[in-house]
Amino acid sequence: MITVTKEHFSPGQILASGQCFRMEQTEENVYEVIAGDRYLRIRQTEEPDTCLFYCGEEEYQTFWRRYFDLDGCYEAYLQKIDPADTYLAVAAEYGSGIRILQQDLWEMILTFVISQQNNIRRIRGIIRTLSERYGRECRSAEGRIYFSFPAPEELAGVSEEEFRACGLGYRSRYFVSVVRSVLEKEVDLEAVKHMDYPEARKELMKLCGVGGKVADCICLFALHHLEAFPVDTHIKKVLDARYPEGFPFDRYQGFQGVLQQYIFYYDLNNKM
């Protein structure tokens, strides 16, 4: 067990920020996360900014510390917000416990293809079904059985009909194409990991079912390109209502995606 004390880190806010769909609250102040083939339980303590990570020191240092971007200085982002922009200042303060996760690229590609025109409950259910059918059965140190997210090789040969049986609907044909494209290196994921944001976004959009918004989500939540600013219908409504003359992207070069998360989380929880 590791005690983690860090400002601007709230598992509950991260859970509700739309970044990941294999993180759940299991009881009051207790969360579980499945990332690829790893499992973690987190408990938020009564001490401010302090959580307990139920894992070993090595696993924390080599995986979870980076996964939750715990070395990122989010106070610096908050301090750069224009105080005259009262909406953004309030939104950022409200969601100041959010950090941008650094998740697996392959998992995020399929996750955000699934997310299109879908709701959170269905997205979670589809991912769970895919993992149980095609991933590997794993067991945590505490005996918790879970399933890894299936690798491209584990999805090779899965038919469109089989994907449909997992609840993917029209996205099934996207999955068949994406799996083939990745396995045949039409899009080389290892190469994508080393590209800058514009190049990575362009490369990801070669994949069937990956448009600009989905590519931006992948760039932000997997590749940690913090300048990516995904605009779905929800965010577009906010920008149209709050920033009719345009959002001041130039002012926030290099961390626009952090602000997108503050806006998304705040507006989702504060319908006006």
ABEGO torsion letter per residue (X at the ends): XBBBBBBGBBAAAAAAAGABAABBBABBGBBBBBBEABBBBBBBBABBGBBBBBBBAAAAAAAAAAAAGAABBAAAAAAABBAABAAAAAAAAAAAABBBBBBBAAAAAAAAAAABGBBAAAAAAAAAAAAAAABBBBBBAAGBBBBBBBBAAAABGBBAAAAAAAGAEAAAAAAAAAAAAAAAGABBAAAAAABBAAAAAAAAAABBGBBAAAAAAAAAAAAGBAABBBBBAAAAAAAAAABAAEBBAAAABGAAAAAAAAAAAAAAABBX
